[in-house]
Amino acid sequence: MRATARVFAMRICDESTALRAAQVLCHAASPALLIVALFGIARLCTTRAEMLIGTLAAVAASLSLATSGLVLGVLAEVRRR
C-alpha cells in the first residue's frame, strides 16, 4: 500500500508546467463545451424558455472555464516569480 502511495505522490513535471497545461486545457475546452451544448440545445429543446435557460447555462459554464484559465495563467506567473 505504501508503494502505491509513493508512486502516486511522484511528480511528472514541475508546478508551472502543470499550471500552463491546465490553462491551455481550460481555454480549449471552453469553446468546445459551448458548441456541443448549443448543438444539444438545438436538437433537444422544444420551447423557447428551455432554449433560453439552456443557452444561458451553456454560456455560464463556458465563461467559467475561460475565467479559470485566466486565473491559472495568473497563478502560473506568480509562481514563476
C-alpha positions in Angstrom: 0.0 0.0 0.0 2.8 2.4 0.7 4.4 1.7 -2.6 1.2 2.7 -4.3 1.0 5.9 -2.3 4.6 6.7 -3.1 4.0 6.1 -6.9 1.0 8.5 -6.8 3.0 11.1 -4.9 5.7 11.3 -7.5 5.7 14.4 -9.8 5.9 14.1 -13.5 6.7 17.8 -14.2 7.1 21.0 -12.2 4.2 23.1 -10.9 4.4 25.9 -13.5 4.3 23.4 -16.4 1.2 21.8 -14.9 -0.5 25.2 -14.4 0.2 26.1 -18.0 -1.2 22.8 -19.3 -4.3 23.3 -17.2 -4.6 26.8 -18.6 -4.4 25.6 -22.2 -6.9 22.8 -21.4 -9.4 25.3 -19.9 -9.1 27.6 -22.9 -9.5 24.7 -25.4 -12.5 23.2 -23.5 -14.4 26.5 -23.2 -15.4 26.9 -26.9 -15.8 23.2 -27.3 -18.3 23.0 -24.4 -20.2 25.9 -25.8 -20.5 24.4 -29.3 -21.5 21.0 -28.1 -24.1 22.4 -25.6 -25.6 24.6 -28.3 -26.0 21.7 -30.7 -27.6 19.7 -28.0 -30.0 22.5 -27.1 -31.0 22.9 -30.7 -31.7 19.2 -31.0 -33.5 18.6 -27.7 -35.2 21.7 -26.5 -38.8 22.3 -27.7 -39.8 25.6 -26.2 -38.2 29.0 -26.2 -37.9 29.0 -22.5 -35.9 25.8 -22.5 -33.7 27.2 -25.2 -33.1 30.4 -23.3 -32.3 28.6 -20.0 -30.1 26.1 -21.7 -28.2 28.7 -23.7 -27.6 30.8 -20.6 -26.3 27.8 -18.7 -24.0 26.8 -21.5 -22.6 30.4 -21.8 -22.1 30.5 -18.0 -20.3 27.2 -18.0 -18.1 28.2 -20.9 -17.3 31.6 -19.3 -16.4 29.9 -16.0 -13.9 27.6 -17.8 -12.4 30.6 -19.6 -12.1 32.5 -16.3 -10.5 29.5 -14.7 -7.9 29.5 -17.5 -7.2 33.2 -16.9 -6.8 32.6 -13.1 -4.5 29.6 -13.7 -2.4 31.8 -16.0 -2.0 34.5 -13.4 -1.2 31.8 -10.8 1.5 30.3 -13.0 3.0 33.8 -13.5 3.0 34.4 -9.8 4.6 31.0 -9.0 7.3 31.7 -11.6 8.5 34.8 -9.8 
